[in-house]
């Protein structure tokens, strides 16, 4: 692994080491909304964090390959999957997605908030994600479309891509893919001090057509 990649991994390891739990442990709301109607198969969870999405998918019968740049996060994913009784359905793989990518084809590829304060070739990663979807499978990309409602100063000025910009950047062939959802979705979320707030997400869901 390159020096730059090692520094990126250390950044995320340090972040996770600051607390026993960074995230809520619940699955992302958009994932639940967009995949509940899918028949379980083999899913790829890109940037799995502490495993909230992977554990939820496994609890619904999916075989899940969960990948993250942080080995600390992956260890938590493994522990949470085992505690939930679905460890046999979750495979954890360490990848810096700027450098390597999981092998194989998948019925669902999920990229939930695959955005980073570190340099990340997100468009290239998402195109590789699309290439990993088998015929009949689904690609789900969810990300921030705007800063949180409580953001101020420089955080308020950060620009995030719209759902249409994300979809266009994938450069998917119309004859090969079916667009199922491409929209922004505003959801309630409390701010860091407990104040009521909102987040706006971009949601792209596409299905690779059967050959």
Number of C-alpha atoms within 10 A of each C-alpha: 8 8 8 10 16 12 12 20 20 16 15 19 16 13 14 20 12 9 9 8 12 13 13 9 16 12 17 15 10 18 19 13 9 16 16 11 8 12 12 17 16 20 25 28 22 27 24 27 27 28 29 19 24 33 31 21 26 24 16 13 15 23 24 28 21 28 27 24 25 24 20 19 26 23 15 18 28 22 15 19 24 15 11 13 13 22 21 12 20 24 17 22 17 17 19 19 21 14 11 11 17 17 7 10 18 25 24 28 26 28 22 22 16 17 16 11 7 11 11 15 13 16 14 14 20 24 14 15 24 27 16 22 21 20 16 15 23 27 26 24 26 25 22 22 21 21 18 18 16 16 14 10 7 7 12 13 11 10 11 16 15 21 24 15 13 22 23 10 15 16 11 17 9 10 8 12 19 16 14 12 17 19 15 19 15 12 12 11 15 14 15 9 7 8 10 12 15 16 18 19 24 26 25 24 20 19 22 23 15 10 7
